[in-house]
């Protein structure tokens, strides 16, 4: 599919898509983390806030002398809070291990139910196997005022300012907020709030904060002591997104995103390190180094191109060495003959003999020129930079032209053309394709006895040209050797047949740059050798540099290996 193919071959798209997925997963994880933390925070907040009020109820309940008084007390408390309180045996309620631990520590247990929204609250009664239980659907101002009334009731059992403050200190660990007794002047109340205190009403002060401090409420209840009030709070309101929680989640998210980005970048970094290692090895002269090709992205194609380049450099160096050795050997013979002919010219006065030696020198010079032309052609094809001017070539016209040119040589060999129909064309560089068929035909002329056949055509998407002769043929074990520069076989294809062993090497290199291949087998009709070149009938572009073609071959190899 196009999207998956793009992700597979494009580093940018893969990193971009991977980064989007990482951010998405981190965002989901951050939301889940915040929800989980806030769930624990709100649970602890409910239990801490409820513990103080339930403790005062339990303490007041223990001060009742009889069951009847306890019932009256619970009824009064229920009316005061606007919720129904009851006493239940703890053994009849299915508490979790964590809830039992809180009850043993004389702390309140709150069970919150989202649908319908309500909270079941349980608090142990000291010295009993019973718990006080109440169901609250929502927190109201009535419940806040009721807590202040309960605290005033508890302090009424203690006379004097010092005793009351000691009591507040004693029970302060039951409350999640401070308790104190202050003078009215310290409260900075307005006239309306002062009048409410004079009427023995509870006053609540709300402080809204949009900065670092949390919003809170402070409860002020009139005391029986002249000029004194009981202060509850400030009671911080629950803050869903406190600064420290936001910072923690942001830091964790950044850490996870960093890990995700590293996981995306590390494979690419590893691939680049492998290529760098290969470059270093090649720089030290180790041309056998090959970089591992992983995947199908740009870096994989770079690795494949690097391998192809290294292979090409190695082949060029080896070819240069072979060419140097072969050229030095091939040049010695005509040079030696020229030197011999010159010596003969100096030693003879016979005009006919001198003319014959001059003819020999001309032939050797012509031989040297031909050798140099072949060497230059081969070197140009081998260097990896020929430009192929591709165009549709009519194969019938090409075969007929080669047949005419071969017959024009006047050799006593029958040259038969086997062209395709006039409409058959193949995209190729006409000059190089002509050179291929011409070289093959010239090679066949040297070894044929009576007949050669030149053919061309298109078969299953590949174009082909072939030349076959009725000579002695080539043994199967020697067929790969004929394409090696300056190579000659030991049978009928010997030095006596002429040539320098470069013609078939040139044909092989042209086939390579055509993205095709050369092969040799036995002619089914004539019994001699048959040379065939095949190449794609439709190349990728009309003008391709040889190095680009090498890269394309490397990329196709990657895809083939992955499949």
N, C-alpha and C positions, 0 to 999 in steps of 0.2 A: 504494500500500500504506500502511496506517496509520502504520507506523514512519517510513517515508521522508516521508510527509506531515507528521508531527509535527516531524521534523527540519527540514523545509523552512519551516514556519511559526513555529516556536518558537525564539527567540534562546537561551533557557536550555538547551534540549535540544541545540541545535547546538553551543554552546560547551562544554557538559558532555561530549557525545560526542567533540567535537574534542579536548578536553583529555585524555580517556581514550586516544584514539588517539595523541596526542603522547607521553603518558607511556609507552604501550606501545612505540612506536617507539624512544624514547630508552632505555628499559630494554633492548630488544634490541640497540641500538647499543652501550650501555655494556657489556653482556655480551660482545659481539663484540670490543669494544676491549680489555677486560680479558684475554680469551682470547688475542688477538693479541699484546698486550704481554707476557703471561706466557709465551707460546710463545717469544718472543725472549729473555726473561729466563732461562728455564730452559735454553735452548740455550747462552746465554753462560755460565751457571753451570756446566753440565756441561763445557764446553770449558776454562774457567778452572781448574776443580778437577783435570781430567784432565791438563792440560799439564805440571804439575810432576812427577807420577809418571812420565809417558811420557818427559819430558826426562831423568830419572835413569836410566831403562832404556836410552835411546839413548846417554847418556854412558857408562854401564857397557859397552854393547855395543862402542863404539869402542875401549875399552881392552883388548879381547880381541885377541890376536895372530894367531889363525888362524880359519878357518871352523869347524873342529871346536870350538874354544873358544867361538866365537859360538853354536854350536848348544847346547853344554852350558849356556851362560849363559841362553839363551832357555828351555831346559827347566827350569833352576832357577827362573827368574822365573815361569814358568807354574805350577810347583808352589807357589811362594810365594804367588802371587795366587789360585790356584785357577781360572785361566782360561788358555786356550791362546793364546800370543803367536806371531806369525810375521812374516817379512820378505817384502814383496811389492814388485815394481817399480812405481813410481808411474805409469809410462806405461800399465800394464795396467788401471788403475782409472780409471773415468770420473768425474773430479772436476769440480765446477762452478767457475766463475770465482772466486767468493768463497772456495771451499775451497782452490783453488790459491794464492790470495793469502795465506791463513793459513799454508799449508805453506811458502811462500816466506819468511814472517816467523818460521819455526820455531815455529809454534803448532800446537796439536792440533786435529784435525777430528773432530767427533762427529756421527754420523748416527743419529738415534733413530727407531725403528720401533715404532708403538703395538701392532700385532697381528702376531705375538706380541711382547710387550714386550721389546726388547733395544736395545743401542746398539753400533754398529760404530765403533771408535776408530782413528784414523790419526795417526801422528806422523812427521815427516821425520827421516832420519838425516843428520846434518851431513856434507857432502862427498860424499854419495851420491845416486843417483836412486832410492833405495828408501825405503819407509816401514815403520814398525812398525805392525802391525794386530792388534787383539784384539776379540772380541765379548764383551760383558758383559751378562748378563741382569738382574742386580741388584747393588747396592752392599752389601757385607757388612763385618763387622768384620775379617775376614781380610785384605781388600784394604787397609783403613786401616792395620793393623799392618804389612802388607807394604811400604807406602810409607815407614813409619818405618824399617824395616830397610834399604830402599834408600838412604835419606838417611844412615843410619849407615855404610853401606858406602862411600858417596861420601866422607864425611868422614874415613874411615879412611886415605885417601891423603894427608891433610894432618895434620902433626904439630904439636902445641901448640895452646893455646887461641886465640892470636891468629890463626894460620893457618886454624883451623876457622871462626872468626867471619868472617874475610875471605872464605872460600869461601861461607858462608851469604849474605853481602852480595852476592857475585857472582851467585849463582843466585836471589836473592830475586825478580827480575823475572819468573821463570818460574812463580812460585807466586802464587795469589790470596789468600794468607794469610801472616802473618808467620812467620819462622823465627828461632830464637834459641837460645843456650846459657846456661842459668841454673844457679844453685846449688840443691841439693835443698831447702835451708831456705826458699827463696823460694816453693816450690810449695805449702806448707801441706798436705802429704799426710797421710793417716791411716796407722795401723800396717800395715794390710793392703796398702795401695798401696806403702809403703816396702819391705815384704818382697818384693813382686813385682818391684820395681826391683832389689833385691839378687839376685834370681834371674835378672836380665837379661831381664825381661819388659817389654813395652810396656804403659803405663798410659794409659787414656783417661778424661778428665774431661768429663762432660756438664753443661752449664749450661742450665737451662730458664728462659725469660723470658716472662712474660705482660704485660710493659709495653712500654717503648719499644725496648729493646735486643732484638736477635734471639737466638734460641736458638743455641747453638754447642757444639762439642766441642773439647777441647784434648788433644793427643797428647804424652805424655811418654815419651821413650826414654832408657834408660841410656847414658851416654857412657863412653868408655874413660878419660876424665879423672876423677880421684878427686873425689867430691863434686859432680860436674857432671852435668847432664842436657840432652838436646836437646829443645827445646819446639817443637812444630808447632801453630800456631794462635794464638788461637782461630779455628776454621773455622766460619763462620756457616752454619747450615742454611738451605736455601731457604725463603723466606717467600712464600707465594702472594699474600697481601694485605697488603703493607707500608703503613704509614700514608700515605706520600707518594703511593702509587698510588691509595689510596682517596680522598684529598683531591682529586687531579687528576681522577679520574673523576666525583666529585660536582660539582666546579666545572664541568666540561664538560657534564654532564647538566643542571645548573641553567641554563647558558647556552643549551643547545638547547631546553629547556622554555620559557625566556623568549622565544626566537625563535618557537617554536610558538604561545605565548599571544599574542604580538604579531601574528602572522599571523592569528589568530582574531579579535582585537579590532580590528585596523586597519580592515577593511571596515565594521564597525559604527561606529567612530569617524568614518570618512569620511562615512558616511550622516548621522550626527548633525551633522557640520560643514556638510553641504549644507543640512540643515534649518535650522541656526542661521543660515547665510548667507541663506536665504530669509526667515527671520523678520526679520533685520536689514533686508533690502530692503523688506519690507512695512512695517516700522516707519518707514522713511524715506518711505513714501507710494507706493512702486512696486507697485501692485496687479496688474501684469501678470506678476509673478514667479511662476514655477512650479518646484517642486523635482523633481528627477529621481527617479523611483520605481524602485528596484532590488530585485528579489526579491519574496518574499511573506511576510516575517516581520513582527513587530510594528512595526519601524521603517518598513518599506515601507508598512504600513497607516497609520502616523502621517503619512508623507509624502503619501499619497493623501488623507488627511483634511485635511491642511494645504492641499493644492491645492484641494480642494473648498470648504474654508472661505474661502480667498482669492477663489475664483471667486464664492462666495456674497456675500462682502462687496462685491466689485466690482459685482456685479449689484444689490445693495441700494443702493449709492451712486448708480449710474446710474439705477435705478428712482426713487430719491428725487428726483434732479434732474429726471427726466422728469415725475414726478408733480407736483412743485412748479410747473414751467412749465405743465403741462396744467391743473392745478387753478386756477392764477391766471387762465388764459385762460377756462376753463369758468365760473368764478364771475363774471366780468365781465358776461356777458350777462344772467343773472337779476338781478344787483345793479343793472345799468343800467336794466332794465325796472321794477324796484321804485322806483328813484329817479324815473324818469319818471312812474310812476303816482302817487307821492307829490306830485310837482309838479302833476300834473293835479288831484289832490284839492284842493290849495291854490288852484287857479285857477278852479274851477267851483263853482257853488252848486246845480247841478241834482242832485237826489237820485238820479235814475236813473243819471246819469253817475258820481256818486260811488260808487254801489253796484257799478257795472261795474268801476271802478278797484280797488275793494276785492277784488273777485273775482280780478282779474288779480294783485294782490299775493299773495292766498292761493295761487294757482296757482304763482307764482314761488317762494314760500316752500316749498311742497310739493316743487317741483323741486329747491330747494337741499337739503332734507332727504334726498331720494332720492340726490342726488349725494354728500352727506356719507356716507350709509350705504354706497354703493358704494365710495367711497374708503376707508372704514374696513375694509370687508371685504377689499378688495384689499391694503391695508397689512398686515392681520393675516396673510393668506396669504403675503405676500412676506417678512415678517420672519423666517421660518424656524423658528417655534416653535409651530405649531398641534398640538394633541393629537388624534389620530385614534382615536375610540372604535369600533374595528372589531367588526363582528358580521355574522352571515349575513343577507343582505338578499334577500328574495324579489323577483326581478326582475319577475315578472308583476304582483304587487301594486303595485310602483313605477310601472310603465308605466300601469296602469289609473288610479292616483291622479293622475298628471300629465295624462292625457287628460281626466279629470273637471275638474281645476282649470283647464285651458286652455279647455275648452268653456264653463266658468262665466264667462269674461271677456266672452262675448257677441259675439265677433268673427265676421264673416261668412266664416269659413274652416273648412273641414271638417278635423277633427282625427281621424286614424285611428291606433289603437294596434295594434302588431304584437308582442304579448308572447310569451315562451316558455311552456313548460308550467309548471304550478303547482309542480313540484318543483325547478325550476332556481333555485339561490341562488348568490350570490357574496359573499365577505367584503369589507365596505367600511364606511365611516362613512356611515350612512344619511342624516344631515342634510346632509353635503356632497354626497353622490351626488344627493340630491333637488335641491339647488341647481344642480348641473351640468345635469340634464335640464330643470329649470325655466327656466334661463337660455337653453338651446339652443332650447327650445320658444318662449319669448318672442321670441327673436331671429328665429325662423322666421316667427312671426306677422306681424312687421313687413314681411317681404319676400315672403311667399307671396301668390299670386294667388287660389287657390281651395282648396288642400289641403296638409296636412303629414302626415308619417308618423313616429310615435315607435316605435322598436324597441329590443329588448334581448335578451341571450342569452350563451351561453358557447361559445367555439370554440378548440380546441387549447390548453386550459389558460389562456386569457385570457377575462375577461368584457368585455362591450362594451355601450355604449348609443349609439344614433344617432338623429338628428333630421334629416329631409330635407324640402325644400319644392319647390314648382313655380314659384319666382320666376326671376329672370334669372340666378341663379348667380353664381359668383365666378371671374374670370379666373385662370388658373393662376399667372401671375406675381404676383398680388396675394394669394394664399392665405396666405402667411406673415404678411402685414401685419395680418390681422384679429385676431391674438392680441396685438398691441402695444397697450399702454394708450392710450386716447383716440384711437386710429387710426380713420379712416373712409375709405372708398373714394370715388372720384369719380363712380361710375355710380349705379345705382339705390339703392345703400346710402349715402345722403347724410344730412345733418343733418335733412332733412325727415322722415326715417323715425323720428326720436326717438332717445333713448338718449344715453349719454355715451362709448361706446367702451370701457367697463370690463367689460361682461358676459362677453365671450369671453376677456378677460385673466384674469378670476377663474376661469373654467372651466379655462383652461390651467394656472394655478397649482395648482388642486385635483388635476388629472391628474398634475402633477409630484409632489405629496405622496402620491398613491396609487401612486407608482412606475410610472405609466403614461404615456400620451402622447395628445395630441389631433391629429387630422388632418381635413382638409377636402378634398372632391373633388366630382365631379358625381354627382347622384342618378341611378342607372341607370333608375329607374322614373318619377320625376317630372320629371327634366331640370334641376332647380334645384341648389341647394347641399345637400350632405350632410355633416354634422358627426358625427364618430365619436370616442368616447373608449374606449380599451382599457387594462386594468390586470390584473395577475396575480390570478387567482381565489382563490389561497391565499397571503396575505402571510406574513411570517416570524413575526409575533407578533400578539397581539390588541390591544396598545396600543403604538404606536411614535411617538416624537417625530420631528419633521421632520428635525432635525439628525442623528439616528441613521440615518434613511433615507438622507440624503445620504452618510454615511460608508459604509453598505452598498453604495451604488452605486459609490463610489470603489474599494472592495475588489473588487467584481465586475469592474471595469474592469482592475484589476491582473492578476487571474487570466486574463482574456480576452487581455490584451496578452502575457502570458508564454506562453500556448498558441500 
